[in-house]
Amino acid sequence: MVTSNSKSYFREVERSHRTYTAALKRAGSRQSIMNLYWKHKHQHEVLLKKHLKEEMAEIIQIKKKFK
C-alpha cells in the first residue's frame, strides 16, 4: 500500500539519487567518488530510518482501533 508517507519517502530517495548521479559525473578522483558514495549511503540510511519510524507510527494507530 502506498501512503502519503511512502510517496514522500520515494520523492526524497529520488532527489537523493539525482544529486548523487550529478555529483558522480563531476567527481575528479577515486577518493571523491568513494566519499560521495559514503555520503549517499548515509543519506539513504537516515531516510529509511525516518520512513520506518513513520510507518510504525501508522501501524500503532491502526492497532489502537482494534482494542
Secondary structure by P-SEA (a helix, b strand, c coil): cccaaaaaaaaaaaaaaaaaaaaaaacccaaaaaaaaaaaaaaaaaaaaaaaaaaaaaaaaaaaaac
